[in-house]
């Protein structure tokens, strides 16, 4: 009798489904960052769907727990604290496309002893600011700034004015790195102008002598606002910026897109370390909508984190540092001695944002 009583219990235990492995996905669903974070969130979902079709992580299904915010540091901090309290079983975090927000989220993750892989926050200073458990799946601002400087010099630009939003880490770093790279390449920066979002922006002195303006703006709408003022002052030269401009739908149909170029994350990346056709096809098959650079980043960042978790080591941060080798749709992700990967930069024309003019891996990076 004891045997018959025991067997049903044994069968019940064996057939019980494996508990899911929960990953926190921090992506803004409102505010200025929504345009970048929504495709990144769907890209992360595509990576998880693909992983679960292949059996999950060591037999456990992966569950993405979305942590939404409104594009402010206070909102991100509060959302992280709530998520950690509601889901103490979160194993790690992925997400965000803004450096100030990633700094806020990363602090909460590191306080809880959790690893954070940012898909699109590009400050190369973040890993040192937040410690050994914080990784970038994207290139750093120093790399995209160097790519912009190299491209402008190849177009014959010798004199450039630099404008930047003074309130954001991203725009401050981007303008600083560009200035260093452009001058190191033999160019001259004629003027540097800081502005604040929503306030009238001052104009560089002697615009008529400038071959181009490098404009470090947080978003497409902020860039368009300043570009409108530059064009109104009679400047018809090239305006170049960073990946904050990467909102193709917003540029469509506006005359302000003329002669505007920006650096962004190559999708699909080409060359050594780029994803193969099978990976690209699997991404597209599991993604809802038209894939772009930021959806590719979400996909790659989630893959980096899940590959690390699948190795099952006791120290996830050390394992990611030493063993990550993901051939991503936005380029290779490998860390070696740093926690910022070396990846190609795409140069895009705002009037034709699906047309990648070049992919650049700059030789000299500040």
Wavefront OBJ file of the C-alpha trace (Angstrom):
o trace
v 0.000 0.000 0.000
v 2.800 2.382 0.799
v 4.222 1.857 -2.642
v 0.930 2.739 -4.380
v 0.549 5.846 -2.269
v 4.051 6.971 -3.076
v 4.033 6.486 -6.840
v 1.405 9.148 -7.722
v 3.387 11.717 -5.708
v 6.554 10.711 -7.477
v 4.898 11.043 -10.888
v 3.529 14.451 -9.950
v 6.963 15.725 -9.024
v 8.574 14.426 -12.206
v 5.929 15.933 -14.497
v 5.794 19.359 -12.835
v 6.804 22.133 -15.288
v 10.150 23.803 -14.738
v 9.987 27.226 -13.109
v 10.643 30.065 -15.533
v 13.842 32.078 -15.469
v 12.845 35.726 -15.087
v 14.774 38.581 -16.709
v 13.849 42.207 -16.030
v 13.469 44.245 -19.244
v 13.683 47.992 -18.538
v 12.205 49.913 -21.467
v 10.361 53.240 -21.502
v 6.790 53.063 -22.754
v 6.222 56.839 -22.741
v 8.208 60.052 -23.051
v 11.105 60.912 -25.325
v 12.806 57.506 -25.146
v 9.758 55.531 -26.235
v 10.719 55.838 -29.924
v 13.935 53.902 -29.260
v 12.830 51.642 -26.409
v 9.684 50.172 -27.961
v 11.532 48.503 -30.875
v 14.276 47.430 -28.451
v 11.662 45.810 -26.193
v 10.179 43.920 -29.142
v 13.672 42.861 -30.196
v 14.327 41.417 -26.729
v 10.983 39.606 -26.926
v 12.006 38.115 -30.276
v 15.238 36.786 -28.770
v 13.368 35.199 -25.853
v 10.760 33.650 -28.163
v 13.561 32.125 -30.239
v 15.297 30.803 -27.132
v 12.126 29.278 -25.727
v 11.421 27.516 -29.032
v 14.849 25.911 -28.639
v 14.048 24.700 -25.095
v 14.799 27.770 -22.991
v 17.794 27.937 -20.665
v 18.807 24.494 -19.437
v 15.230 23.307 -19.779
v 13.670 26.326 -18.098
v 11.477 28.737 -20.075
v 12.613 32.367 -20.098
v 10.164 35.046 -18.993
v 10.760 38.722 -19.747
v 9.282 40.936 -17.040
v 8.796 44.382 -18.543
v 9.705 47.300 -16.289
v 8.146 50.379 -17.930
v 9.095 53.994 -17.227
v 8.369 57.465 -18.594
v 11.867 58.493 -19.769
v 12.859 60.235 -16.529
v 15.485 59.131 -14.016
v 13.018 59.319 -11.129
v 10.577 57.052 -12.957
v 13.262 54.515 -13.867
v 14.565 54.392 -10.282
v 11.076 53.918 -8.850
v 10.219 51.260 -11.439
v 13.391 49.307 -10.674
v 12.749 49.356 -6.943
v 9.157 48.200 -7.424
v 10.230 45.403 -9.759
v 12.904 44.140 -7.382
v 10.376 44.087 -4.554
v 7.635 42.411 -6.605
v 9.976 39.947 -8.342
v 12.832 38.988 -6.001
v 13.553 36.059 -8.348
v 14.691 38.279 -11.237
v 18.063 36.854 -12.271
v 19.379 39.848 -14.262
v 18.352 42.901 -16.290
v 18.466 44.100 -19.873
v 17.349 47.330 -21.475
v 17.334 51.106 -22.016
v 18.697 53.340 -24.759
v 19.722 56.420 -22.751
v 22.855 56.784 -20.645
v 21.351 58.858 -17.820
v 18.487 56.386 -17.453
v 20.842 53.398 -17.637
v 22.949 54.940 -14.874
v 19.850 55.195 -12.662
v 18.660 51.652 -13.432
v 22.142 50.208 -13.176
v 22.600 51.608 -9.678
v 19.483 49.799 -8.474
v 20.504 46.562 -10.189
v 24.002 46.678 -8.729
v 22.665 47.411 -5.216
v 20.689 44.186 -5.560
v 23.755 42.329 -6.824
v 22.276 41.799 -10.306
v 23.934 42.012 -13.708
v 22.624 44.619 -16.201
v 23.230 44.519 -19.975
v 22.138 47.737 -21.672
v 20.985 47.367 -25.244
v 21.422 50.981 -26.353
v 22.876 53.301 -23.672
v 26.122 54.345 -25.344
v 28.214 56.060 -22.656
v 31.522 54.157 -22.496
v 31.903 55.450 -18.923
v 28.953 53.448 -17.562
v 30.840 50.191 -16.843
v 33.360 51.999 -14.645
v 30.655 54.102 -12.988
v 28.570 51.045 -12.117
v 31.117 48.289 -11.586
v 31.858 44.845 -12.917
v 28.240 43.743 -13.360
v 27.315 46.351 -15.995
v 27.803 45.706 -19.733
v 27.059 47.456 -23.027
v 25.732 45.456 -25.975
v 26.180 48.569 -28.164
v 29.197 50.616 -29.196
v 30.313 53.598 -27.105
v 29.771 57.278 -27.909
v 33.498 57.702 -28.452
v 33.264 55.219 -31.334
v 30.251 56.776 -33.076
v 31.733 60.257 -32.625
v 34.995 59.099 -34.185
v 33.073 57.541 -37.086
v 31.237 60.827 -37.705
v 34.512 62.772 -37.603
v 36.190 60.319 -39.994
v 33.264 60.481 -42.428
v 33.132 64.285 -42.407
v 36.853 64.520 -43.081
v 36.439 62.048 -45.970
v 33.793 64.413 -47.396
v 36.272 67.286 -47.312
v 34.913 69.063 -44.234
v 37.676 71.108 -42.620
v 35.745 73.543 -40.418
v 32.869 72.416 -38.223
v 30.800 74.068 -35.490
v 29.633 71.842 -32.616
v 26.292 72.216 -30.836
v 25.043 70.065 -27.950
v 22.302 69.668 -25.371
v 24.019 70.519 -22.083
v 21.529 68.617 -19.885
v 22.227 64.999 -20.973
v 25.235 62.752 -20.415
v 24.805 61.325 -23.922
v 24.947 64.659 -25.740
v 27.743 66.100 -23.591
v 29.949 63.055 -24.202
v 29.110 62.843 -27.892
v 30.080 66.476 -28.537
v 33.268 66.153 -26.508
v 34.381 62.955 -28.239
v 33.544 64.374 -31.664
v 35.567 67.519 -30.997
v 38.586 65.446 -29.947
v 38.299 63.082 -32.917
v 37.747 65.801 -35.519
v 40.688 67.857 -34.307
v 42.904 64.762 -34.130
v 41.997 64.085 -37.776
v 43.231 67.561 -38.760
v 39.909 69.406 -38.736
v 39.080 72.671 -36.994
v 36.182 73.287 -34.596
v 35.211 76.910 -35.093
v 32.728 77.234 -32.212
v 30.973 75.191 -29.516
v 27.417 76.102 -28.517
v 25.443 74.541 -25.663
v 21.645 74.660 -25.459
v 18.840 73.350 -23.268
v 15.812 71.397 -24.560
v 12.754 73.530 -25.184
v 14.678 76.787 -24.871
v 15.877 79.006 -27.745
v 19.229 77.730 -28.991
v 22.007 80.179 -29.751
v 23.747 79.876 -33.101
v 27.460 79.327 -33.790
v 29.451 82.357 -34.836
v 30.309 82.740 -38.529
v 28.188 79.861 -39.821
v 29.084 80.907 -43.362
v 32.644 79.622 -42.868
v 31.534 76.181 -41.629
v 31.478 73.122 -43.858
v 29.153 71.334 -41.426
v 27.539 71.480 -37.990
v 27.825 68.554 -35.604
v 24.633 68.645 -33.535
v 24.450 66.338 -30.490
v 20.736 66.123 -29.667
v 18.877 63.616 -27.498
v 16.146 62.835 -30.025
v 14.923 63.433 -33.553
v 12.414 66.076 -32.498
v 15.035 68.045 -30.557
v 17.456 67.784 -33.497
v 14.758 68.982 -35.919
v 14.004 71.980 -33.690
v 17.615 73.170 -33.791
v 18.064 72.293 -37.471
v 15.042 74.483 -38.222
v 16.805 77.395 -36.574
v 20.053 76.700 -38.458
v 18.218 76.613 -41.795
v 16.291 79.748 -40.863
v 19.632 81.498 -40.338
v 20.673 80.542 -43.866
v 22.951 77.568 -43.149
v 22.545 74.984 -45.915
v 25.544 72.785 -45.131
v 25.632 69.287 -43.673
v 24.234 68.667 -40.197
v 25.523 65.484 -38.560
v 24.468 63.833 -35.298
v 24.361 60.564 -33.385
v 22.000 57.650 -32.854
v 19.488 59.771 -30.938
v 18.311 60.880 -34.413
v 17.384 57.297 -35.319
v 13.614 57.642 -35.732
v 13.044 57.095 -39.474
v 9.287 57.669 -39.392
v 9.752 61.116 -37.842
v 12.127 62.252 -40.624
v 9.797 61.090 -43.379
v 8.258 63.928 -45.360
v 9.957 66.804 -43.528
v 12.182 69.228 -45.476
v 14.385 69.436 -42.374
v 15.808 65.999 -43.281
v 17.648 67.449 -46.285
v 21.451 67.269 -45.955
v 21.169 65.683 -42.461
v 23.165 62.570 -41.574
v 23.557 60.509 -38.425
v 25.529 57.633 -36.971
v 23.646 54.653 -35.608
v 23.877 50.923 -34.964
v 24.388 48.876 -38.104
v 21.407 46.657 -38.904
v 22.081 44.227 -40.330
v 25.779 44.469 -39.584
v 28.172 43.206 -42.248
v 31.679 41.844 -42.104
v 33.511 39.732 -39.519
v 31.434 38.933 -36.457
v 28.090 39.737 -38.076
v 25.155 37.379 -37.654
v 24.693 34.727 -40.308
v 21.648 34.494 -42.568
v 19.970 31.907 -40.355
v 20.157 34.184 -37.306
v 18.869 37.176 -39.276
v 15.999 35.111 -40.661
v 15.117 33.823 -37.185
v 15.134 37.377 -35.818
v 12.833 38.651 -38.548
v 10.499 35.684 -38.143
v 10.086 36.333 -34.410
v 9.929 40.148 -34.525
v 6.621 42.021 -34.651
v 6.985 44.843 -37.159
v 9.832 46.093 -39.346
v 13.230 45.474 -37.699
v 15.616 48.406 -37.320
v 18.808 49.284 -35.464
v 17.270 49.511 -31.986
v 15.203 46.360 -32.385
v 18.446 44.644 -33.375
v 20.129 45.942 -30.234
v 17.330 44.587 -28.031
v 17.650 41.216 -29.747
v 21.433 41.101 -29.349
v 21.481 42.296 -25.725
v 18.973 39.629 -24.674
v 21.015 36.973 -26.473
v 24.201 38.089 -24.705
v 22.523 37.807 -21.312
v 20.786 34.488 -22.014
v 23.963 32.914 -23.388
v 25.725 33.864 -20.167
v 22.922 32.471 -18.016
v 22.923 29.235 -20.019
v 26.521 28.544 -19.045
v 25.314 28.171 -15.472
v 28.383 29.579 -13.761
v 28.329 30.931 -10.214
v 29.628 34.369 -11.282
v 27.568 35.697 -14.203
v 29.535 38.960 -14.467
v 32.860 37.159 -14.715
v 31.415 34.681 -17.193
v 30.040 37.430 -19.468
v 33.356 39.257 -19.338
v 35.462 36.240 -20.239
v 33.268 34.093 -22.471
v 30.778 36.240 -24.394
v 31.010 35.645 -28.142
v 27.747 36.636 -29.835
v 27.668 37.345 -33.552
v 24.833 39.842 -33.412
v 22.590 41.383 -36.039
v 24.178 44.720 -35.019
v 27.709 43.338 -34.979
v 29.924 41.173 -32.776
v 29.656 41.358 -28.996
v 32.874 40.360 -27.237
v 34.315 41.978 -24.146
v 37.907 40.819 -23.541
v 39.431 43.493 -21.256
v 36.521 45.923 -21.452
v 32.741 45.743 -21.062
v 32.076 47.773 -24.230
v 32.160 45.799 -27.510
v 33.909 46.989 -30.671
v 31.202 47.195 -33.321
v 30.621 48.862 -36.706
v 28.892 52.243 -36.928
v 26.329 52.888 -39.657
v 26.226 56.286 -41.387
v 22.638 57.087 -42.422
v 21.025 59.825 -44.524
v 17.933 61.233 -42.776
v 16.050 61.762 -46.075
v 16.532 58.078 -46.921
v 16.992 56.422 -43.507
v 16.853 52.874 -44.894
v 19.878 53.736 -47.032
v 23.074 53.034 -45.065
v 25.792 55.085 -46.739
v 28.685 53.353 -44.996
v 29.601 51.072 -42.135
v 32.626 52.426 -40.303
v 34.832 50.956 -37.596
v 37.037 54.005 -36.892
v 40.772 53.467 -36.575
v 41.359 56.265 -34.020
v 38.941 56.535 -31.093
v 39.188 59.135 -28.318
l 1 2 3 4 5 6 7 8 9 10 11 12 13 14 15 16 17 18 19 20 21 22 23 24 25 26 27 28 29 30 31 32 33 34 35 36 37 38 39 40 41 42 43 44 45 46 47 48 49 50 51 52 53 54 55 56 57 58 59 60 61 62 63 64 65 66 67 68 69 70 71 72 73 74 75 76 77 78 79 80 81 82 83 84 85 86 87 88 89 90 91 92 93 94 95 96 97 98 99 100 101 102 103 104 105 106 107 108 109 110 111 112 113 114 115 116 117 118 119 120 121 122 123 124 125 126 127 128 129 130 131 132 133 134 135 136 137 138 139 140 141 142 143 144 145 146 147 148 149 150 151 152 153 154 155 156 157 158 159 160 161 162 163 164 165 166 167 168 169 170 171 172 173 174 175 176 177 178 179 180 181 182 183 184 185 186 187 188 189 190 191 192 193 194 195 196 197 198 199 200 201 202 203 204 205 206 207 208 209 210 211 212 213 214 215 216 217 218 219 220 221 222 223 224 225 226 227 228 229 230 231 232 233 234 235 236 237 238 239 240 241 242 243 244 245 246 247 248 249 250 251 252 253 254 255 256 257 258 259 260 261 262 263 264 265 266 267 268 269 270 271 272 273 274 275 276 277 278 279 280 281 282 283 284 285 286 287 288 289 290 291 292 293 294 295 296 297 298 299 300 301 302 303 304 305 306 307 308 309 310 311 312 313 314 315 316 317 318 319 320 321 322 323 324 325 326 327 328 329 330 331 332 333 334 335 336 337 338 339 340 341 342 343 344 345 346 347 348 349 350 351 352 353 354 355 356 357 358 359 360 361 362 363 364 365 366
